[in-house]
Amino acid sequence: MSPADGIAKRLRGALIGQVRAVFNDQARGEKPVQRKPDESLFGPESVVWRVHGDVTTMMVGGVTALLLQMLHPAVLAGVWDHSTFRGDMLGRLRRTARFIAVTTYGSAAEAEAMIDKVRDVHTRVKGVLPDGTPYAADDPHLLAWVHVTEAVSFLDAWIRYAEPDMSRADQDSYFADFARIAEALGTVDVPRSRAEAEALIARMRPELVVDARTREVARMVLDQPAPSVAVRPFQALTFGAAVDLLPGWARTMHGLSGAGLATPAVRLGTRGVANTLRWAFR
């Protein structure tokens, strides 16, 4: 092995170690989800397998999805009233990432067990909004909002930073693939194409609001401390890219400004991080 190869190997190892430390709670013995191509629900030729396998775009899309989801008062209430989100934000992000990884890449049996676990949690998340309206996390209407915001955000981050020429047919295939997980969770009227996803978001926009709790949770998401000094620059870039990925109407509701003149730098930097991590994990 040449000195250059040795340096590259150590750099890869360091990058992989940092990423795994973010996504896996090592104190609880969590390890990366192992890909099982012959046993998974989708398989390596599926579009969902392709989209969900990129660290950077899933992080960017995941934060964008959170910012969209909390605009629905019932979804926000479920987090506010029942979640450890405010005290353990990293833990919640890890649980979401593990759910996506297991249901995409694990065996069908592992995926079904994970879905059953989440459905059980949802049955206990219910309450009343400040205006007296009851809510429940297993409401198919709310599940649809959570699902469509994740699907659109993950896919749009992938298109922006990995596959800008992705065909409309492949985009529709992604929604059709990912719909299987939403349906298994109890969602109804799940969008199975880009057009159906955009129509669902348009129908639900009148239900979205911003109040003091929305602003507090958004601030906690965007201002959370990085899990390590080494991750801090990557996290700052990821969050900037996530805000940049938000639809203009959602940025306006949150009172967030885009990167403005810094937008090209944010996108170039995020693309560079994405390419570096792909190199490390190849």
C-alpha positions, 0 to 999 in steps of 0.5 A: 500500500502506498503512503497515499493509499494509507492516508486515503484509507485512514480518512475514509475510516475517520469519515465513516466513524463520524457518520456512524456515531451520528446515526447509531447510539453506540451507548445502546449498542446500536450498529449500522443496519445491514443491507439484505438485498435478497430479503428486503421489501424493495431490492437494490434495483428499486428507486427507493433503495437508490434514494435512501442510501445517500447520507447527505441528501437524507440528512438535508431532506430529513431536516426539511421534512421536519420543518414542513411537518411541524407546520401542521398543528396536530403533528406539532402537538404530538411532538410537543406533548408526547415526544422527548424531542426537545430534550433528545433531538439527536435521539429522535433523528436517529430513530427516524433514520433507523426506521427508514434504513430498516424498512428500506434495507433490512429483511421484510421481517425486520421491516414489518417488526419495525412498522408494528413497533411504530404503529403501537407507539402511534396508538398512545400519542393522542391529545387535544389541541389548544383550541380543543380539537382532538388529535391522534398520531394514528389518524390517517390524515396526519400520517399522510402529511408526515409521509408526503413531506418526507417523501418529497423532501428526501427525493428533492434533496436527492435530485438537487445533490445527486441526480439532477436529471432524474426522470419523471418516471423514476420520481413516480417510481420512488413515490410508488415504492415508498407508499408501501411503508406509508400504507403499512403504517395505516395511511390512506390515499397515499400519493403514488406519483409526483403529481399526487404528492404535490396535489396532497400538499396543496390540499393540506396547506390551508390546515398549516399554521405557525405559532409560538410553539412552531417557532420554538421547535423550529429554533431548536431544530436549527440551533441544536448543538452538533454532536461533535466538533468534527461534525459541526461544519457539516451540520451547519451546511446541512441545515443551511441546505435544508432551509434552502430546500424548503418551498418558498411558501414554507420559508415565509411561514417560518419567517426564514430567509433563504441563503440569498447571495450565499445560495451558490456557496451553500449548494456547492459546499453541500454537493462537495460534502455529499461527494466526499461521503460517497467516496468514503462509503463506496 
